[in-house]
Amino acid sequence: MTISIRDAIDDDIPAIFEVRTSVRENHLSVEQLAEMGVTFDTIRKALREQPCIWVAEHEGLIVGFSMVDVEDACMFAAFVRPEREGLGIGRQLVERAEAFLFERHPSIWLETNGSSRAAGFYERLGWERSEELENGDARFEKHRRRSSG
């Protein structure tokens, strides 16, 4: 199976929302996302400011996406359609986002439910749990590796 990872474009926004609302863990509806300020318009605005969202595509279908907050050095989102989990798509999306953030910051961070499958996923990718938050989330950090040479 060939997966391509590419910069998202405006036309991808409906599919990004389809992926986001399809997940089982950390599920949010379009209405709940809107209450948090995540709408088609806010995503469109983020895309116009700079490339900060990547999509994973398989045979013309968007099967996952990752998103960062560039200024805050934060991995904001990484989601894969449930039927495509376990195929390495999430890892590819996270690696793309990490590389982008590490070009701009020496350390990056994210927050997710501390007891979720996502928490284990990030730990397997080398993210270190740095803080347990009162709401049950955990903060994870990752630091740019120094190149030897």
N, C-alpha and C positions, 0 to 999 in steps of 0.2 A: 504494500500500500504506500503510495507516494503522497506525502503531505507537504504542502508548500506553506511557508511562513512569509507573510508580506505585510507591509504597512497597510493599515486600514484606510479606507476612503469613505466619503459621505454615503455612498450607495450601500456600504456594509452595515450601517447603523441598525436597520431593522433586524438583520441576522445576528448582530451582537446582542441585541435584546432578547432574541429567541434563545440563544445559547444561555444567557444569564438567567432567564426564567425557566429553563429546562432542568436545571440542576436539582438534585435531591437534597444535598447538604448545603446549608446556608441559602436556602431558597428565598427569593424575594419576588413579588409580583411587580408588574409594571407600575402599579399604583404605589406600592411601597417604595420602589426606587424613586419615583417622582417626589414622594414625601421627603426623601433624603437629598433631593436636588439633582438626581441623576435622570435626565430626560434626553430625548433625541436632540434637543437644542443644545444642552450643555455638552453632550458628546461631540456634536458638530463643531461647537466653539473650541473645544479642546483640540480637535484634529486640525483646525485652522491655525492654532497658535504654534504647534509643532508636532512632528510625528511622535505620538505617545501611546498609540494603540496598534497592536499587531493581531492579525487574524491567521488562523490555521485553516487551510482550504484543502479539501479532498474532492476531486471530481466535480468541481464547481460549487460545492456546498461548504459553507463556513461551519467548522466543527468545534472551534474554540477561539478564545481571544485572551490577550493579556493587555494590561493598561498600567501606566505609571503616572505618578505626579512628579514631574521633572524637578520643579523647584524644591519640593519637600524631600526628594531622594527616596520616594516611597513606591513600592510595588503595590499598586492600588487594587488590582484585580487579575485573576488568572482562572479561567473557567473552560471546561471541555464538556461537550454534550455527553450525558451519561452513557449512551451506547457506544461511545468512542474512548471511554476511560481505559487506562492500562496499555495504551499503544505508544506511549512516549510523546504524545502531543503536548500535554501539559509541561513536560520537561523542556521541550523545544521552545515553547512560548515563554516560559520563565527565563530560560537562558538568553533569549533575544532581549527581553526587558532588562535583565541584569546587565548585559553588555552595554546597552544604551545608557543606563544609569551610571555604570562605572566609568564611562567616558567623561562624566560630569561631576561625580562624587566619589570620595574614597570609601564611604560607608553608606549602605542602603538599609531600609527597614520595611517591615510589613506587620500587620496585625491580623490575626485570625483566631477562631475559637481554639483555645488551648487543648481541648480534648478531641478535636475533629480529625478526620482522615487527612485534611489539608495540612494540619500541623505536622503530622508524620511525614507527609510528602516533602514539605519544605526542609525538615530536618535531614531527610535523605539527600537533599540537594545541597547540603552544607550550610544551611541557615542555622544560626544559634539562637536559642531561646534566651532572651535577655531580661524579660520582665513578665510577671503574671499580673494581669489587670483585674480590677474588681468585678467587671462584668463577665468574667470567664474567658475573655480573650487573652492571648499571649502576644507579646511583642517579640519579633524575631529580627536579627540583624545579620548582615553579611558584610565582610570587608574585602576590598579589592586586594588581590594578591600582588605582592611586589614581584616584579620581574627580576630574575637574576641575570647578570650579564655583565 
